[in-house]
Amino acid sequence: MPELDLDAMRILVTVVETGSAAATAARLHISPQAVSARVQRMEGQLERALFVRSTTGMQPTEAGVLIAEWAAEVLTADHTFRDRLSTLTERPHSRVRVAASLTIAEHLMPSWVVRLAAEHDADIDLAVANSEEVVDRLRDGDIDLGFIETVDVPHDLHRRTIARDELILVASPAHPIAQRASVTLSELARTPLVTRESGSGTRSSFERLCAEHGYTALASPEAVVPTSAGVRAAAIAGVAPAVLSALAVRDDLALGRLVHVTITDARLVRPLTAVWRQPFAKGSSSDRLLDVAQSTTPR
């Protein structure tokens, strides 16, 4: 049975499409002589005329039209095969699904994403949620990697501490507590605060750290606000003091919008933790993001 290679099929199909050896040569970047020679060779292999030659070009015979149609099907299949094969032989552009609690998302994640983009071909799909929701999304398989701020790190997940963050007491300069400069943890436990919702990393960390020092009954919140920015705004307005990440209020402290009130007998330090379900391949985008987070975050 005669066999035609892909180059021969490509020439055959192109001659049928263009109607001449010269036009085929121009499209395929070969010489007209090479086109004519290859067509003649195909006709010899197939033992039939594929074209009728004339001074105006090359007109396909009935057999030529039919064989060109079959060849076009083979060429399409070859193109599809190469496209599919490339997904195995070329490094795909990576996409990492990430969820981060608010303080990390606002104050640390932007620099991590910039650094990762400079070093690694990856896109980050970032969702912002409180720490409890981050863990839930991870367990449900909605994300690949999570970053949480809570002291209570689930034991069923892989984890890595990327940094430690101090929670500090801040208040408007006009608030009475700001005039004192310092308080004890006992006094703070009895003070109504502006706070995040239950389940947020900042609130749960504060409650857990207070409990570790023996203060389990805290004053009811003065106000509950769903974002750190909202808590900061309420504290700046003098609604009540707030306990927030030092990362979240550094600009407010520098500009004098808030005052840091020292807690004399305790430091409220929590871990910032990366969590994930399945081990990552070494050098993968998720693995690189972990390394970037740990290497660029002040500890």
TAVENUR-V908753 format. One record per pair of residues at least 4 apart in sequence whose C-alpha atoms are under 8 Angstrom apart, sorted by the first residue. I is the first residue (numbers start at 0). J is the second residue. Records with the same first field share a line. If there is no record, write none. Layout:
I=J ; J
This chain:
1=44 ; 45
2=44
3=7 ; 8 ; 41
4=8
5=9 ; 74
6=10
7=11 ; 37 ; 38 ; 41
8=12 ; 67 ; 70 ; 71 ; 74
9=13 ; 70 ; 71 ; 74
10=14 ; 23 ; 27 ; 34 ; 37 ; 38
11=15 ; 38 ; 67 ; 70
12=16 ; 67 ; 68 ; 70 ; 71
13=17 ; 23
14=18 ; 19 ; 20 ; 22 ; 23 ; 57
15=19 ; 57 ; 58 ; 59 ; 63 ; 64 ; 67
17=22 ; 23
18=22 ; 23 ; 56 ; 57 ; 58
19=23 ; 55 ; 56 ; 57
20=24 ; 31 ; 32 ; 34 ; 35 ; 56 ; 57
21=25 ; 30 ; 31
22=26
23=27 ; 31 ; 34
24=28 ; 29 ; 30 ; 31 ; 33 ; 34
25=29 ; 30
29=33 ; 34
30=34
31=35
32=36
33=37
34=38
35=39
36=40
37=41
38=42 ; 49
39=43
40=44
41=45
42=46 ; 47 ; 48 ; 49
43=47
47=62
48=60 ; 62 ; 63
49=59 ; 60 ; 61 ; 62 ; 63 ; 64
50=57 ; 58 ; 59 ; 60 ; 63
51=57 ; 58 ; 59 ; 60
52=56 ; 57 ; 58
53=57 ; 58
59=63 ; 64
60=64
61=65
62=66
63=67
64=68
65=69
66=70
67=71
68=72
69=73
70=74
71=75
72=76
73=77
74=78
75=79
76=80
77=81
78=82
79=83
80=84
81=85
82=86
83=87
84=88
85=89
86=90 ; 91
92=120 ; 121 ; 122
93=120 ; 121 ; 122 ; 284
94=121 ; 122 ; 123 ; 124 ; 284
95=121 ; 122 ; 123 ; 124 ; 142 ; 143 ; 144 ; 284 ; 285
96=123 ; 124 ; 125 ; 141 ; 142 ; 143 ; 144
97=123 ; 124 ; 125 ; 126 ; 142 ; 143 ; 144 ; 145 ; 146
98=125 ; 126 ; 127 ; 128 ; 133 ; 136 ; 142 ; 144 ; 145 ; 146
99=103 ; 104 ; 125 ; 126 ; 127 ; 128 ; 129 ; 130 ; 133 ; 145 ; 146 ; 147
100=104 ; 127 ; 128 ; 129 ; 130 ; 133 ; 146 ; 147 ; 148 ; 199 ; 200
101=105 ; 127 ; 128 ; 129 ; 226 ; 227
102=106 ; 107 ; 148 ; 227 ; 244 ; 246 ; 247
103=107 ; 108 ; 146 ; 147 ; 148
104=108 ; 109 ; 127
105=109
106=246 ; 247
107=111 ; 296
108=112
109=113
110=114
111=115 ; 288 ; 291 ; 292 ; 295
112=116 ; 123 ; 288
113=117
114=118 ; 291
115=119 ; 120 ; 121 ; 287 ; 288 ; 291
116=120 ; 121 ; 122
119=284 ; 287
120=284
121=284
128=132 ; 133
129=133 ; 147 ; 198 ; 199 ; 200
130=134 ; 146 ; 147 ; 148 ; 149 ; 198 ; 199 ; 200
131=135 ; 198 ; 199 ; 200
132=136 ; 198
133=137 ; 145 ; 146 ; 147
134=138 ; 145 ; 274
135=139
136=140 ; 141 ; 142
137=141 ; 142 ; 143 ; 144 ; 145 ; 275 ; 276
138=276
143=275 ; 276 ; 285
144=273 ; 274 ; 275 ; 276 ; 285
145=273 ; 274 ; 275
146=271 ; 272 ; 273 ; 274
147=200 ; 271 ; 272 ; 273 ; 274
148=200 ; 201 ; 204 ; 269 ; 270 ; 271 ; 272
149=199 ; 200 ; 201 ; 203 ; 204 ; 269 ; 270 ; 271
150=200 ; 203 ; 204 ; 207 ; 208 ; 269 ; 270
151=204
152=158 ; 272
156=274 ; 275 ; 276
157=274 ; 275 ; 276 ; 277 ; 278
158=272 ; 273 ; 274 ; 275
159=272 ; 273 ; 274
160=270 ; 271 ; 272 ; 273 ; 293
161=270 ; 271 ; 272 ; 273 ; 292 ; 293 ; 296 ; 298
162=270 ; 271 ; 272 ; 293 ; 296 ; 297 ; 298
163=268 ; 269 ; 270 ; 271 ; 298
164=244 ; 245 ; 246 ; 268 ; 269 ; 270 ; 271 ; 298
165=244 ; 245 ; 266 ; 267 ; 268 ; 269
166=201 ; 205 ; 242 ; 243 ; 244 ; 245 ; 266 ; 267 ; 268 ; 269
167=242 ; 243 ; 244 ; 245 ; 259 ; 260 ; 261 ; 262 ; 267
168=240 ; 241 ; 242 ; 243 ; 259 ; 260 ; 261 ; 262
169=177 ; 234 ; 240 ; 241 ; 242 ; 243 ; 257 ; 258 ; 259 ; 260
170=174 ; 176 ; 177 ; 234 ; 235 ; 237 ; 239 ; 240 ; 241 ; 257 ; 258 ; 259 ; 260
171=177 ; 234 ; 235 ; 236 ; 237 ; 240 ; 256 ; 257 ; 258
172=177 ; 178 ; 255 ; 256 ; 257 ; 258
173=177 ; 178 ; 237
174=178 ; 237 ; 239 ; 240
175=179
176=180 ; 240 ; 260
177=258 ; 259 ; 260
179=260
180=259 ; 260 ; 261
181=260 ; 261 ; 262 ; 263
182=186 ; 187 ; 260 ; 261 ; 262 ; 263
183=187 ; 262 ; 263 ; 264 ; 265
184=188 ; 209 ; 262 ; 263 ; 264 ; 265
185=189 ; 214
186=190
188=209 ; 214 ; 216 ; 217 ; 218
189=217 ; 218
190=217 ; 218
191=218 ; 219 ; 220 ; 221 ; 239 ; 240
192=218 ; 219 ; 220 ; 221 ; 222 ; 239 ; 240 ; 241 ; 242
193=220 ; 221 ; 222 ; 223 ; 224 ; 230 ; 233 ; 234 ; 238 ; 239 ; 240 ; 241 ; 242
194=202 ; 220 ; 221 ; 222 ; 223 ; 224 ; 230 ; 241 ; 242
195=199 ; 201 ; 202 ; 223 ; 224 ; 225 ; 226 ; 227 ; 230
196=202 ; 223 ; 224 ; 225
197=202 ; 203
198=202 ; 203
199=203
200=204
201=205 ; 242 ; 243 ; 244
202=206
203=207
204=208 ; 269
205=209 ; 242 ; 267
206=210 ; 215 ; 217
207=211
208=212 ; 267 ; 268
209=213 ; 214 ; 215
210=214 ; 215
221=238 ; 239
223=230
224=229 ; 230
225=229 ; 230
226=230
227=231 ; 243 ; 247
228=232
229=233
230=234 ; 241
231=235 ; 241 ; 248
232=236
233=237 ; 238 ; 239
234=238 ; 239 ; 240 ; 241 ; 257
235=256 ; 257
243=247 ; 248
244=248
245=249
248=252 ; 257
249=253
250=254
251=255 ; 256 ; 257
252=256 ; 257 ; 258 ; 259
262=266
273=289
279=283 ; 285 ; 286
280=286
281=286
282=286 ; 287
283=287
284=288
285=289
286=290
287=291
288=292
289=293
290=294
291=295
292=296
